[in-house]
Amino acid sequence: MNPTPFIRQRLEAARSLAEVLTASYDAFDEMLSAFDCYHDGPGPFYAALVMAGPAAAGGRNTIGMAPSLPPPERDRPQPPEPATEPTAQEVADAVADVAALAARKLRIAAAAATSAADRSACVQAARYADEVRGLMTGKGP
């Protein structure tokens, strides 16, 4: 599973706090799905993909606590299945790209949030996104 371009498009289109929270929550969820595909054994990026899982889960769970996150939609759009299975490098690149965009959007949303709890959730989730990006690019913890 490769989280772009579908999730990337949703993040780019997100404008309101609720939209950014929803798209970011879904982005972290898609990252976790992408990582699950690589739990079968060693290979390139295996360690980074596995290590990024807790950061993606932390980001998703942090956003899940934000008061302005709307309830899940019944008919939430789902990403299309890729025509071919992406390589680990393609997954790492796509996840890094989505994580960077999510971090940027979450920081913008944090600056505009009126609730301290929403602001905190956005800032913390952006840090988790930075951690995921760092692990995917080899510049992280």
Order of alpha helices (4+ residues) and beta strands (2+ residues): alpha-alpha-alpha-alpha-alpha
